[in-house]
Amino acid sequence: MSESTITFIPPGAKPGQGARQVKDGEKLTIRVLRYNPLDPDSKPHLQAYELEQSAGMTLFIALNEIREKLDPSLQFDFVCRAGICGSCAMVINGRPTLACRTLTRDVGPEIILAPLPVFELIGDLSVNTGKWMRAMSERLETWVHLKQAELDLTRIEEKMDPELAEKIYELDRCIECGCCVSACGTARMREDFIGAVGINKIARFRLDPRDDRTDADYYDVIGDDDGVFGCMSLLGCHDVCPKELPLQTQLAFVRRKMAGQGFK
């Protein structure tokens, strides 16, 4: 059987520039940082797996192949497989990102995987981002606040300017994958820091004309070192966001508004 070679061009590269050739059947080595916190005999260690690479293989596909054919005990999370749910976030060669959106050809042929830091470890590559996100959302009260005593569910909602609606939708694209939190230096040091994901949510609700909260109300929630003033502006969050949200802009916007409120 003749050997076939497939040429891949990384996103943004021009034909002939930055292309890398990957052969069908090329060996791929994946090393996983494994540890089960519920097993008293378990110790953190790297475990290597070898498999054959194929055209268009994502890291998500590779991990499923490992679990199906090599090691059914390997723990990792997935739901949508399309970069929508954020469940498969992990540290890939030192960078927090989504396994389902990562082509093995772009990070191989040797890959090191680790769970997202900051979050509670369930086992191997699986972490409890949901617990952290829920606590953050409850603290920031990430829902529309209305001052009226009773809600009239039959009332027709007021029209919103399309441009404003688009700005709100842009910030609503956050999938709470946890990559920004794991890449944050402050979150590594301060357990209660709300991270870029929390600051982004505040920016979203501040834009929403349906929310009756004032800057003074927001200041009471995030106007401290566990909130917007704890950010060291390292912008690791902005660099790793898989949805490419404008986190740098929102951090600056919210900090400016809260700083002005603090002087009143």
Backbone as CSV, one residue per row, in Angstrom:
resi,resn,N_x,N_y,N_z,CA_x,CA_y,CA_z,C_x,C_y,C_z
1,MET,0.848,-1.190,0.000,0.000,0.000,0.000,0.884,1.241,0.000
2,SER,0.580,2.151,-0.884,1.374,3.374,-0.963,1.074,4.291,0.205
3,GLU,2.075,5.065,0.585,1.928,5.981,1.715,1.393,7.318,1.220
4,SER,0.325,7.809,1.854,-0.253,9.088,1.451,0.168,10.177,2.406
5,THR,0.342,11.365,1.863,0.730,12.522,2.666,-0.298,13.625,2.476
6,ILE,-0.743,14.195,3.582,-1.743,15.255,3.548,-1.094,16.543,4.017
7,THR,-1.246,17.600,3.254,-0.668,18.888,3.605,-1.723,19.775,4.243
8,PHE,-1.431,20.273,5.429,-2.352,21.149,6.143,-1.790,22.557,6.168
9,ILE,-2.662,23.539,6.059,-2.275,24.946,6.149,-2.946,25.538,7.387
10,PRO,-2.165,25.984,8.382,-2.745,26.563,9.592,-3.636,27.750,9.279
11,PRO,-4.660,27.998,10.108,-5.543,29.153,9.887,-4.755,30.448,9.786
12,GLY,-5.066,31.255,8.761,-4.402,32.533,8.584,-3.141,32.484,7.738
13,ALA,-2.636,31.250,7.489,-1.420,31.135,6.684,-1.775,31.101,5.205
14,LYS,-0.887,31.643,4.400,-1.082,31.612,2.964,-0.536,30.296,2.410
15,PRO,-1.083,29.813,1.309,-0.578,28.572,0.716,0.929,28.644,0.519
16,GLY,1.609,27.614,1.016,3.069,27.586,0.892,3.782,28.225,2.062
17,GLN,3.047,28.882,2.969,3.645,29.524,4.135,3.093,28.896,5.403
18,GLY,3.958,28.369,6.231,3.549,27.815,7.509,2.831,26.481,7.403
19,ALA,2.808,25.869,6.215,2.145,24.586,6.056,3.006,23.483,6.658
20,ARG,2.365,22.473,7.221,3.072,21.345,7.789,2.489,20.065,7.211
21,GLN,3.355,19.160,6.816,2.894,17.908,6.245,2.724,16.868,7.337
22,VAL,1.581,16.204,7.315,1.294,15.142,8.265,0.948,13.892,7.481
23,LYS,1.630,12.805,7.762,1.390,11.556,7.057,0.290,10.759,7.755
24,ASP,-0.538,10.098,6.959,-1.507,9.178,7.530,-0.760,8.109,8.315
25,GLY,-1.184,7.885,9.551,-0.535,6.885,10.380,0.655,7.396,11.154
26,GLU,0.945,8.689,11.060,2.061,9.261,11.816,1.818,9.080,13.310
27,LYS,2.873,8.718,14.028,2.743,8.448,15.463,2.478,9.737,16.229
28,LEU,1.533,9.657,17.149,1.178,10.775,18.019,1.329,10.319,19.461
29,THR,2.083,11.064,20.243,2.292,10.734,21.651,1.593,11.772,22.524
30,ILE,0.699,11.301,23.376,-0.035,12.181,24.287,0.299,11.783,25.720
31,ARG,0.826,12.740,26.470,1.140,12.497,27.879,0.123,13.244,28.737
32,VAL,-0.537,12.518,29.614,-1.615,13.058,30.433,-1.199,13.081,31.898
33,LEU,-1.376,14.228,32.536,-1.147,14.321,33.976,-2.336,13.669,34.679
34,ARG,-2.088,12.519,35.278,-3.169,11.743,35.868,-3.108,11.790,37.400
35,TYR,-4.293,11.880,37.995,-4.400,11.863,39.454,-5.866,11.749,39.830
36,ASN,-6.155,10.860,40.762,-7.516,10.702,41.287,-7.523,11.128,42.748
37,PRO,-8.063,12.308,43.059,-8.029,12.802,44.445,-8.853,11.951,45.411
38,LEU,-9.728,11.102,44.897,-10.553,10.250,45.753,-9.872,8.927,46.090
39,ASP,-8.767,8.644,45.420,-8.019,7.402,45.658,-6.797,7.707,46.515
40,PRO,-6.749,7.229,47.742,-5.618,7.542,48.627,-4.284,7.012,48.111
41,ASP,-4.326,6.035,47.216,-3.092,5.467,46.685,-2.639,6.162,45.395
42,SER,-3.460,7.066,44.886,-3.132,7.737,43.630,-2.126,8.870,43.858
43,LYS,-1.153,8.955,42.972,-0.150,10.019,43.002,-0.117,10.712,41.638
44,PRO,0.053,12.040,41.607,0.144,12.723,40.309,1.304,12.175,39.481
45,HIS,1.027,11.826,38.238,2.062,11.293,37.362,1.661,11.485,35.908
46,LEU,2.641,11.512,35.031,2.390,11.591,33.597,2.310,10.190,33.021
47,GLN,1.255,9.948,32.250,1.095,8.664,31.577,1.052,8.898,30.079
48,ALA,1.865,8.151,29.349,1.983,8.342,27.910,1.112,7.360,27.140
49,TYR,0.522,7.870,26.075,-0.272,7.038,25.158,0.218,7.312,23.739
50,GLU,0.284,6.260,22.938,0.680,6.407,21.548,-0.443,5.926,20.638
51,LEU,-0.730,6.693,19.618,-1.748,6.329,18.647,-1.383,6.900,17.294
52,GLU,-2.098,6.467,16.275,-1.831,6.946,14.931,-2.666,8.183,14.629
53,GLN,-2.009,9.178,14.080,-2.694,10.415,13.731,-3.413,10.252,12.390
54,SER,-4.542,10.931,12.263,-5.297,10.875,11.018,-5.667,12.286,10.582
55,ALA,-6.092,12.415,9.349,-6.437,13.719,8.803,-7.579,14.354,9.583
56,GLY,-7.409,15.610,9.980,-8.465,16.335,10.666,-8.720,15.891,12.090
57,MET,-7.812,15.125,12.670,-8.013,14.637,14.039,-7.917,15.785,15.036
58,THR,-8.926,15.891,15.888,-8.876,16.848,16.990,-8.398,16.124,18.238
59,LEU,-8.003,16.893,19.222,-7.559,16.294,20.472,-8.716,15.566,21.155
60,PHE,-9.920,16.065,20.972,-11.101,15.393,21.507,-11.239,13.986,20.910
61,ILE,-11.051,13.872,19.601,-11.127,12.569,18.944,-10.022,11.649,19.458
62,ALA,-8.826,12.203,19.615,-7.702,11.409,20.101,-7.959,10.885,21.509
63,LEU,-8.508,11.737,22.385,-8.784,11.308,23.752,-9.853,10.225,23.784
64,ASN,-10.859,10.348,22.949,-11.887,9.312,22.890,-11.311,7.997,22.373
65,GLU,-10.387,8.084,21.423,-9.738,6.874,20.916,-8.914,6.209,22.010
66,ILE,-8.245,7.025,22.819,-7.481,6.474,23.939,-8.411,5.762,24.916
67,ARG,-9.521,6.412,25.240,-10.439,5.820,26.219,-11.127,4.564,25.684
68,GLU,-11.412,4.541,24.401,-12.094,3.392,23.813,-11.169,2.204,23.562
69,LYS,-9.904,2.487,23.205,-9.017,1.416,22.766,-7.862,1.119,23.716
70,LEU,-7.444,2.110,24.500,-6.242,1.937,25.309,-6.488,1.960,26.813
71,ASP,-7.308,2.890,27.277,-7.453,3.065,28.728,-8.830,3.630,29.072
72,PRO,-9.790,2.772,29.390,-11.147,3.253,29.704,-11.242,4.028,31.010
73,SER,-10.177,4.039,31.814,-10.216,4.749,33.101,-9.872,6.229,32.970
74,LEU,-9.419,6.659,31.797,-9.027,8.058,31.608,-10.241,8.973,31.749
75,GLN,-10.112,10.004,32.589,-11.225,10.923,32.845,-11.013,12.258,32.126
76,PHE,-12.014,12.655,31.364,-12.077,13.990,30.775,-13.535,14.271,30.442
77,ASP,-13.862,15.531,30.182,-15.255,15.931,29.980,-15.504,16.356,28.539
78,PHE,-16.715,16.093,28.072,-17.146,16.604,26.768,-18.661,16.530,26.696
79,VAL,-19.254,17.396,25.895,-20.697,17.378,25.653,-20.973,17.646,24.177
80,CYS,-20.713,18.884,23.741,-21.174,19.308,22.413,-20.235,18.920,21.284
81,ARG,-18.933,18.846,21.559,-17.901,18.548,20.553,-17.801,19.621,19.470
82,ALA,-18.341,20.825,19.751,-18.352,21.881,18.732,-17.931,23.243,19.276
83,GLY,-17.257,23.280,20.427,-16.794,24.544,20.979,-17.906,25.421,21.510
84,ILE,-19.028,24.811,21.908,-20.179,25.578,22.386,-20.357,25.466,23.896
85,CYS,-20.099,24.279,24.451,-20.376,24.057,25.874,-19.194,24.384,26.777
86,GLY,-17.975,24.281,26.278,-16.790,24.576,27.078,-16.346,23.456,27.998
87,SER,-17.007,22.291,27.935,-16.718,21.209,28.867,-15.325,20.614,28.709
88,CYS,-14.792,20.613,27.491,-13.532,19.918,27.234,-12.308,20.809,27.408
89,ALA,-12.442,21.916,28.129,-11.290,22.788,28.356,-10.241,22.076,29.199
90,MET,-8.987,22.250,28.829,-7.866,21.666,29.564,-6.595,22.418,29.173
91,VAL,-5.519,22.135,29.856,-4.242,22.776,29.534,-3.517,21.910,28.512
92,ILE,-3.318,22.438,27.317,-2.695,21.713,26.215,-1.341,22.344,25.920
93,ASN,-0.288,21.607,26.210,1.083,22.132,26.045,1.247,23.485,26.729
94,GLY,0.690,23.590,27.939,0.856,24.791,28.751,-0.155,25.885,28.508
95,ARG,-1.108,25.670,27.601,-2.071,26.715,27.246,-3.498,26.213,27.457
96,PRO,-4.297,26.909,28.277,-5.694,26.507,28.459,-6.494,26.728,27.174
97,THR,-7.165,25.694,26.706,-7.989,25.820,25.508,-8.932,24.623,25.417
98,LEU,-9.715,24.550,24.334,-10.706,23.492,24.166,-10.129,22.343,23.352
99,ALA,-10.317,21.123,23.833,-9.816,19.949,23.128,-10.534,19.740,21.800
100,CYS,-11.823,20.062,21.760,-12.594,19.818,20.540,-12.254,20.792,19.421
101,ARG,-11.606,21.906,19.762,-11.236,22.905,18.755,-9.738,22.883,18.446
102,THR,-9.043,21.886,18.982,-7.596,21.805,18.807,-7.247,20.632,17.900
103,LEU,-6.643,20.920,16.752,-6.191,19.874,15.844,-4.852,19.330,16.329
104,THR,-4.730,18.020,16.358,-3.493,17.416,16.853,-2.297,17.812,15.993
105,ARG,-2.520,18.080,14.713,-1.422,18.473,13.835,-0.819,19.815,14.232
106,ASP,-1.615,20.653,14.919,-1.137,21.982,15.303,-0.341,21.964,16.601
107,VAL,-0.481,20.894,17.395,0.184,20.861,18.700,1.057,19.624,18.876
108,GLY,0.968,18.667,17.941,1.738,17.434,18.022,3.112,17.588,17.391
109,PRO,3.845,16.458,17.225,3.422,15.076,17.475,3.524,14.636,18.930
110,GLU,4.023,15.495,19.807,4.059,15.183,21.234,3.251,16.233,21.984
111,ILE,2.300,15.769,22.770,1.366,16.665,23.449,1.332,16.326,24.933
112,ILE,1.350,17.362,25.767,1.229,17.174,27.220,-0.070,17.832,27.673
113,LEU,-0.895,17.070,28.369,-2.201,17.543,28.829,-2.260,17.577,30.348
114,ALA,-2.924,18.606,30.879,-3.115,18.739,32.320,-4.494,19.356,32.567
115,PRO,-5.054,19.139,33.745,-6.354,19.745,34.050,-6.227,21.246,34.265
116,LEU,-7.320,21.963,34.096,-7.317,23.398,34.355,-7.020,23.653,35.831
117,PRO,-6.054,24.525,36.133,-5.823,24.892,37.533,-6.941,25.794,38.040
118,VAL,-6.918,26.079,39.320,-7.886,26.926,40.035,-9.143,26.135,40.424
119,PHE,-9.677,25.335,39.497,-10.925,24.627,39.754,-10.697,23.324,40.529
120,GLU,-11.751,22.871,41.219,-11.691,21.619,41.970,-11.469,20.446,41.007
121,LEU,-10.476,19.623,41.311,-10.162,18.484,40.458,-11.083,17.310,40.763
122,ILE,-11.695,16.765,39.720,-12.515,15.561,39.849,-11.640,14.331,39.622
123,GLY,-10.815,14.405,38.591,-9.893,13.316,38.302,-9.289,13.485,36.923
124,ASP,-7.978,13.253,36.808,-7.257,13.378,35.537,-7.480,14.763,34.916
125,LEU,-8.191,14.820,33.775,-8.411,16.085,33.072,-9.769,16.705,33.381
126,SER,-10.513,16.099,34.265,-11.869,16.561,34.595,-11.856,17.456,35.833
127,VAL,-12.406,18.673,35.702,-12.494,19.611,36.825,-13.925,20.120,36.958
128,ASN,-14.247,20.606,38.146,-15.611,21.068,38.426,-15.723,22.580,38.190
129,THR,-15.777,22.966,36.915,-15.944,24.387,36.599,-17.331,24.873,37.005
130,GLY,-18.328,23.995,36.944,-19.698,24.385,37.263,-19.845,24.907,38.672
131,LYS,-19.172,24.289,39.622,-19.238,24.717,41.017,-18.679,26.124,41.179
132,TRP,-17.551,26.388,40.527,-16.918,27.711,40.608,-17.787,28.760,39.930
133,MET,-18.301,28.443,38.743,-19.113,29.398,37.995,-20.414,29.725,38.722
134,ARG,-21.009,28.742,39.348,-22.252,28.998,40.074,-22.001,29.921,41.267
135,ALA,-20.925,29.672,42.003,-20.604,30.527,43.149,-20.340,31.963,42.688
136,MET,-19.624,32.109,41.570,-19.356,33.441,41.033,-20.653,34.126,40.601
137,SER,-21.521,33.409,39.920,-22.775,33.989,39.436,-23.687,34.401,40.592
138,GLU,-23.735,33.602,41.637,-24.562,33.943,42.796,-24.005,35.173,43.509
139,ARG,-22.693,35.263,43.581,-22.072,36.423,44.231,-22.353,37.700,43.449
140,LEU,-22.259,37.634,42.120,-22.450,38.816,41.279,-23.912,39.046,40.906
141,GLU,-24.763,38.085,41.234,-26.189,38.166,40.895,-26.354,38.450,39.402
142,THR,-25.897,37.497,38.599,-25.867,37.691,37.149,-27.230,37.403,36.514
143,TRP,-28.159,38.256,36.830,-29.469,38.239,36.199,-30.001,39.669,36.181
144,VAL,-30.974,39.926,35.344,-31.532,41.273,35.221,-32.295,41.634,36.489
145,HIS,-31.947,42.771,37.078,-32.600,43.249,38.298,-33.625,44.329,37.947
146,LEU,-34.835,44.152,38.416,-35.898,45.131,38.212,-36.332,45.691,39.557
147,LYS,-36.558,46.998,39.608,-36.954,47.633,40.860,-38.446,47.516,41.140
148,GLN,-39.227,47.279,40.103,-40.670,47.196,40.321,-40.998,46.005,41.210
149,ALA,-41.992,46.196,42.041,-42.336,45.187,43.045,-42.854,43.899,42.414
150,GLU,-43.642,44.022,41.392,-44.230,42.850,40.767,-43.924,42.850,39.270
151,LEU,-43.714,41.659,38.747,-43.443,41.524,37.327,-44.743,41.263,36.576
152,ASP,-44.935,41.989,35.526,-46.095,41.783,34.666,-45.645,40.965,33.456
153,LEU,-45.924,39.673,33.503,-45.464,38.790,32.442,-46.236,38.979,31.144
154,THR,-47.309,39.729,31.199,-48.091,39.967,29.985,-47.649,41.241,29.267
155,ARG,-46.813,42.038,29.937,-46.365,43.301,29.354,-45.379,43.042,28.211
156,ILE,-45.561,43.742,27.120,-44.655,43.606,25.974,-43.336,44.296,26.294
157,GLU,-42.259,43.592,26.074,-40.940,44.137,26.382,-40.618,45.308,25.459
158,GLU,-39.993,46.327,26.030,-39.618,47.495,25.240,-38.574,47.130,24.197
159,LYS,-38.651,47.806,23.057,-37.702,47.558,21.984,-36.310,48.035,22.377
160,MET,-35.314,47.316,21.898,-33.924,47.672,22.177,-33.231,48.040,20.873
161,ASP,-32.376,49.049,20.944,-31.623,49.446,19.772,-30.795,48.257,19.270
162,PRO,-30.866,47.923,17.994,-30.147,46.762,17.464,-28.645,46.792,17.727
163,GLU,-28.057,47.971,17.661,-26.619,48.080,17.907,-26.286,47.725,19.350
164,LEU,-27.124,48.166,20.283,-26.916,47.836,21.687,-27.151,46.352,21.922
165,ALA,-28.172,45.804,21.310,-28.462,44.376,21.445,-27.288,43.540,20.952
166,GLU,-26.642,43.995,19.881,-25.482,43.289,19.339,-24.315,43.316,20.317
167,LYS,-24.120,44.456,20.992,-23.042,44.563,21.976,-23.287,43.620,23.152
168,ILE,-24.542,43.531,23.585,-24.877,42.632,24.688,-24.686,41.182,24.263
169,TYR,-25.132,40.862,23.054,-24.981,39.498,22.541,-23.509,39.110,22.451
170,GLU,-22.660,40.047,22.061,-21.232,39.760,21.942,-20.666,39.277,23.268
171,LEU,-21.061,39.917,24.370,-20.563,39.511,25.684,-21.265,38.253,26.183
172,ASP,-22.468,38.003,25.701,-23.211,36.802,26.094,-22.660,35.535,25.448
173,ARG,-21.714,35.670,24.538,-21.152,34.494,23.873,-20.214,33.697,24.779
174,CYS,-19.941,34.200,25.962,-19.101,33.477,26.918,-19.711,32.105,27.213
175,ILE,-18.890,31.051,27.139,-19.380,29.689,27.378,-18.931,29.151,28.739
176,GLU,-18.317,30.008,29.558,-17.895,29.633,30.907,-17.026,28.376,30.899
177,CYS,-16.090,28.330,29.969,-15.205,27.171,29.865,-14.141,27.153,30.959
178,GLY,-13.812,28.333,31.494,-12.823,28.424,32.559,-11.405,28.698,32.085
179,CYS,-11.198,28.796,30.773,-9.838,29.040,30.261,-9.271,30.356,30.785
180,CYS,-10.100,31.408,30.797,-9.616,32.720,31.243,-9.228,32.696,32.716
181,VAL,-9.973,31.958,33.519,-9.678,31.864,34.950,-8.368,31.117,35.169
182,SER,-8.167,30.035,34.418,-6.950,29.239,34.561,-5.706,29.984,34.097
183,ALA,-5.881,30.914,33.171,-4.744,31.688,32.665,-4.486,32.944,33.485
184,CYS,-5.270,33.167,34.525,-5.210,34.405,35.310,-4.257,34.271,36.493
185,GLY,-3.271,35.169,36.570,-2.331,35.151,37.677,-2.989,35.459,39.011
186,THR,-3.940,36.393,39.009,-4.632,36.744,40.258,-5.470,35.583,40.764
187,ALA,-6.155,34.890,39.869,-7.004,33.766,40.274,-6.178,32.654,40.911
188,ARG,-4.916,32.544,40.502,-4.035,31.539,41.109,-3.703,31.888,42.558
189,MET,-3.717,33.203,42.872,-3.317,33.650,44.201,-4.494,33.974,45.110
190,ARG,-5.612,34.417,44.522,-6.759,34.837,45.317,-7.940,33.921,45.007
191,GLU,-8.314,33.120,45.985,-9.348,32.107,45.792,-10.690,32.706,45.401
192,ASP,-10.999,33.912,45.888,-12.300,34.515,45.646,-12.317,35.512,44.490
193,PHE,-11.239,35.604,43.737,-11.203,36.540,42.615,-12.200,36.104,41.541
194,ILE,-12.972,37.057,41.011,-14.058,36.717,40.088,-13.576,36.458,38.666
195,GLY,-12.353,36.841,38.347,-11.799,36.564,37.036,-12.430,37.387,35.919
196,ALA,-11.883,37.207,34.722,-12.388,37.940,33.562,-13.817,37.540,33.234
197,VAL,-14.159,36.281,33.498,-15.520,35.833,33.203,-16.532,36.606,34.043
198,GLY,-16.201,36.888,35.305,-17.102,37.650,36.167,-17.174,39.115,35.772
199,ILE,-16.034,39.700,35.462,-16.005,41.104,35.049,-16.748,41.283,33.732
200,ASN,-16.609,40.318,32.837,-17.327,40.364,31.559,-18.839,40.338,31.775
201,LYS,-19.285,39.562,32.753,-20.722,39.497,33.039,-21.242,40.821,33.599
202,ILE,-20.442,41.455,34.447,-20.843,42.765,34.966,-20.948,43.764,33.825
203,ALA,-19.988,43.736,32.911,-20.028,44.636,31.752,-21.283,44.389,30.922
204,ARG,-21.663,43.126,30.790,-22.852,42.786,30.015,-24.123,43.353,30.645
205,PHE,-24.286,43.190,31.958,-25.503,43.667,32.607,-25.521,45.186,32.749
206,ARG,-24.324,45.793,32.821,-24.303,47.254,32.867,-24.793,47.850,31.554
207,LEU,-24.561,47.166,30.460,-25.035,47.627,29.161,-26.544,47.449,28.993
208,ASP,-27.104,46.490,29.692,-28.501,46.106,29.486,-29.444,47.155,30.089
209,PRO,-30.242,47.838,29.285,-31.148,48.875,29.812,-32.274,48.295,30.666
210,ARG,-32.471,46.994,30.619,-33.510,46.362,31.429,-33.071,46.176,32.877
211,ASP,-31.775,46.284,33.128,-31.238,46.108,34.480,-31.211,47.461,35.182
212,ASP,-31.856,47.542,36.336,-32.002,48.805,37.049,-30.854,49.118,38.008
213,ARG,-29.847,48.270,38.073,-28.746,48.527,38.996,-27.900,49.724,38.543
214,THR,-27.334,50.413,39.507,-26.486,51.576,39.253,-25.015,51.187,39.427
215,ASP,-24.121,52.109,39.045,-22.698,51.855,39.247,-22.374,51.682,40.728
216,ALA,-23.112,52.357,41.580,-22.907,52.199,43.026,-23.243,50.773,43.455
217,ASP,-24.279,50.211,42.866,-24.653,48.827,43.170,-23.558,47.860,42.709
218,TYR,-23.039,48.093,41.524,-21.974,47.229,41.012,-20.699,47.375,41.837
219,TYR,-20.426,48.607,42.276,-19.229,48.853,43.076,-19.273,48.052,44.378
220,ASP,-20.441,47.940,44.968,-20.585,47.170,46.207,-20.232,45.703,45.993
221,VAL,-20.373,45.234,44.763,-20.140,43.820,44.465,-18.710,43.547,44.006
222,ILE,-18.144,44.426,43.175,-16.831,44.135,42.571,-15.780,45.208,42.832
223,GLY,-16.072,46.187,43.679,-15.129,47.276,43.914,-14.077,46.969,44.956
224,ASP,-13.418,45.809,44.861,-12.366,45.442,45.807,-11.332,44.575,45.100
225,ASP,-10.384,44.038,45.877,-9.298,43.261,45.284,-9.739,41.880,44.813
226,ASP,-10.892,41.413,45.272,-11.432,40.163,44.746,-12.284,40.425,43.507
227,GLY,-12.496,41.709,43.217,-13.252,42.111,42.041,-12.345,42.744,41.012
228,VAL,-12.813,43.842,40.437,-12.114,44.424,39.291,-10.742,44.995,39.642
229,PHE,-10.522,45.410,40.901,-9.235,46.008,41.256,-8.169,44.960,41.576
230,GLY,-8.554,43.700,41.570,-7.571,42.638,41.755,-6.873,42.248,40.473
231,CYS,-7.407,42.692,39.343,-6.822,42.370,38.038,-5.463,43.044,37.882
232,MET,-4.448,42.262,37.507,-3.103,42.800,37.330,-2.811,43.168,35.876
233,SER,-3.805,43.069,35.021,-3.694,43.436,33.600,-2.622,42.642,32.863
234,LEU,-2.442,41.377,33.240,-1.511,40.515,32.512,-2.123,40.039,31.199
235,LEU,-3.460,40.034,31.143,-4.235,39.746,29.934,-4.038,38.327,29.394
236,GLY,-3.670,37.399,30.280,-3.650,36.002,29.868,-5.051,35.545,29.482
237,CYS,-6.049,36.101,30.151,-7.446,35.772,29.861,-7.803,36.114,28.416
238,HIS,-7.398,37.295,27.996,-7.698,37.763,26.645,-7.002,36.885,25.595
239,ASP,-5.800,36.442,25.915,-5.017,35.660,24.960,-5.585,34.265,24.726
240,VAL,-6.224,33.666,25.747,-6.634,32.265,25.625,-8.125,32.074,25.393
241,CYS,-8.927,33.133,25.420,-10.376,32.971,25.271,-10.704,32.282,23.942
242,PRO,-11.313,31.090,23.974,-11.599,30.381,22.720,-12.683,31.038,21.874
243,LYS,-13.477,31.912,22.473,-14.511,32.628,21.718,-14.027,34.007,21.276
244,GLU,-12.782,34.330,21.625,-12.163,35.606,21.242,-13.022,36.798,21.660
245,LEU,-13.498,36.752,22.899,-14.261,37.875,23.437,-13.333,39.058,23.714
246,PRO,-13.845,40.283,23.639,-13.011,41.475,23.866,-12.775,41.714,25.362
247,LEU,-12.123,40.769,26.020,-11.956,40.846,27.468,-11.088,42.025,27.892
248,GLN,-10.065,42.323,27.116,-9.203,43.464,27.451,-10.018,44.752,27.492
249,THR,-10.892,44.942,26.527,-11.725,46.139,26.470,-12.684,46.201,27.654
250,GLN,-13.282,45.060,27.995,-14.259,45.046,29.084,-13.598,45.259,30.442
251,LEU,-12.406,44.700,30.627,-11.680,44.924,31.877,-11.391,46.405,32.076
252,ALA,-10.936,47.063,31.018,-10.625,48.494,31.100,-11.897,49.310,31.329
253,PHE,-12.976,48.946,30.641,-14.243,49.663,30.765,-14.801,49.593,32.187
254,VAL,-14.858,48.387,32.727,-15.433,48.217,34.067,-14.539,48.848,35.122
255,ARG,-13.235,48.706,34.980,-12.318,49.304,35.963,-12.450,50.818,35.969
256,ARG,-12.563,51.419,34.800,-12.707,52.875,34.714,-13.996,53.337,35.394
257,LYS,-15.081,52.631,35.156,-16.364,53.002,35.762,-16.333,52.819,37.280
258,MET,-15.730,51.744,37.744,-15.693,51.490,39.184,-14.715,52.428,39.894
259,ALA,-13.625,52.802,39.211,-12.686,53.758,39.803,-13.364,55.111,39.990
260,GLY,-14.139,55.520,38.986,-14.871,56.778,39.098,-15.885,56.733,40.219
261,GLN,-16.510,55.586,40.411,-17.489,55.440,41.485,-16.811,55.489,42.851
262,GLY,-15.587,54.954,42.926,-14.875,54.912,44.196,-14.479,56.283,44.713
263,PHE,-14.369,57.275,43.821,-13.991,58.619,44.228,-15.194,59.468,44.649
264,LYS,-16.378,58.925,44.486,-17.576,59.706,44.842,-17.839,59.647,46.336
